[in-house]
Amino acid sequence: MPAATQILRQEHEAILGMLESLEAVADKAEAGDPVSFQLLTDLQEFFSLFADRSHHGKEEDLLFPFLEKKGVPRAGGPLGCMLTEHDEGRAFVKAMRSNAEGCANGIAASRSAWVQAARGYANLLRNHIWKENEILFQIAERLLSEEEQSRLAEEFAASEAAKIGPEVQARLQQIRTKLTRDMAASAR
């Protein structure tokens, strides 16, 4: 089984790939091209369930408390920064969700609000992922033993099964596959 921080880095790669799809949809919406409500819902579902509930859940419920026990401060340190950014991301996803129907129906204000939220979220997450990969996870890798990394990885698997389950995991993978395929086709 890979180390806990390796699992989180792999999940970051999936999230970064979906951010490319999100930005491509934002480009379409901003240009006034039609975007379907289902597409907007699929994106929101991926980011709500995979990026937030599963991925951020592993960090908030398991990794961050473990790092605190190892002496990494929450307030004024990298953990507090990451938690604040998780909350900021949730606000962007909420704004995308609340404007999705209007955006799909071509309502200019909703379309603009959705695009602004999507771009804000993509920018936030790209920077956030860099900070985690290059700063926080390196701290974790210095502090955690191989055994602790393995134990956390096992806890990650149990958390993911409890929070989203295999059916939702399969649905999220279908969304990723479809959006990646659709974005590649539209780039031709």
N, C-alpha and C positions, 0 to 999 in steps of 0.2 A: 504494500500500500504506500502511495506517495506521502511525503510529509505534509502536514497541515498547511504550511505556507505555500507549498507547491500546488496543492489543490486550489487554494485561493487565487494564486497567479493564473492557473488554467481557467478558472471561472472569469477572471478579468479579461482574458483573451476572447471568451464568448461574448462578454458584455461589450467590449470594444468593437467587435464585429457587428453587433446589433446597433451600436451607436452610428456606424456608417449607414446602415439602413434608415435609421431615424433621421439622419441629416439629409439623406437623399429624398425622403418623403417631405421633409421641411422645405427643401428646394422646390419640389413639385408644387406644394401648397402655396408657397410664396409666389411662384410664377403664375398662379391662378389655374393650374392644371387640376383636374378632378382627382380626389383621393377618397377612397371608400371608407365608410365607417368601420367596416370589418378590419381593414388594414390598420387604422388608428387604434382600434380596440386590441388587435393582436400585439402591437408595439407596447401599448400600455400594460397589457397582461404580462408580457415578458419582463418588463422592467419592474412591475409591482411584485410579481411572484418570484422570478429568478434573482434579479439583482437585489431587490430589497428583502423580501421575506426569507429567501433561502441564503443568499450570499451574505448580505448585511446581518442577517440573523445569526449566522455562524460567528461572525466577528463580534457582534454585540453580546451575544449570550455565552460564548465560549472563549474565543481568543482574547478579547479585551479584558475580561475579568481575570483570566489566567495571567496576563501580562501585568495587571495591577498587583496581583499577589507577588509577582517577581520584582516589583519596585518601579514599574513604569507609571508615572502619575497620570491621572485622568484630567484633572484641572490644570490648565496651562501647558499641557503637553500634547504629544501627538494623538493620544486617545481622545482627548476632548475635541481636538480639531476634526478628527474623523467622524465622531458622533454628530457634531454640528453639521458637517457636510452631508451626512446621511439624512438628517432632518431637512436640509435645504433641497436635497434630491427628491424627497417625498413631496415637498411643496410643488416642485416642477411637475412631477407625475400627476399630482392632483389637478393642477391647472390644465395639463394635457387632457386628462379624463373629462373635466368639466366643459372643455371647449371642443371635444371630438365631434359631437353630433353637428354642431353649428359649422365646424370646419368642413365636414363631409358634405353638408348642404350648401356650401358656398357662401355662408354669411361672413362678410369681410372682417368684422370685429372678432369673431370666433376664430377665423382662419389666422388672423394676425396674432391673436393671443396664443393659439396653439403653436404656431411657428416660433414665437418668442420663448415659450416654455420649453419646446423641444431643443432649441439651440442653447438655451441656458443650461438645460440638463446635460446635454452632450459636452459642453465646455466644462461644467462642474465635474462630471464623472471622469473625463480624460485627465484632468489635473489631479483629482482624488486618487485615481488608480496609480498614477505616477508616484504620488506621495506614499501610498501604501507599499508599492513594489520596491521603491528605492530607499525608503526611510523606515517605515514601521515594520515591514516584514524582515528587513535586515536586522533590526533591533531584536525581533522575535527569534530569529535564527541564531543570534549570539546568546540569547538568554535561555532558550529551550533545549533540553537534551533531546537526543534522537528518540528516546522512549516517550518523552512528553509530546513530541511532534506526532508520534504514532498514535498515542492515546487520544490526542485532539482530533486527528484524522478520523478515528473510529467514532468519536462523538459527533463530528461533522456529518458522517454518513447517517447516524441515528437521527440527528436533528433534521436533515433534509427529508428523510423518510417520514418523519412526524409532521413536518411543516407543509410539505407539498405532495408527498406520496408519488408512487410510480406512474399513475395515470396523468397527473399534472406534469411530471417530468417529461413524459412522452409527448404531451401536447406542446410543451415549450420547445422541445426539440423539433417538432413539426413546424412550428412558427419560425424558428431559426432557419431551418432548411428552406422553407418556402420563400421567406424574405430574401435570403441570400441568393437563391435561384432567380427570383423576380428582379432583384437589383442588378444582377449580372446580365440578365436578358435586356433590361432597359438601357444598359450602358453600351450595348452593341450598336 
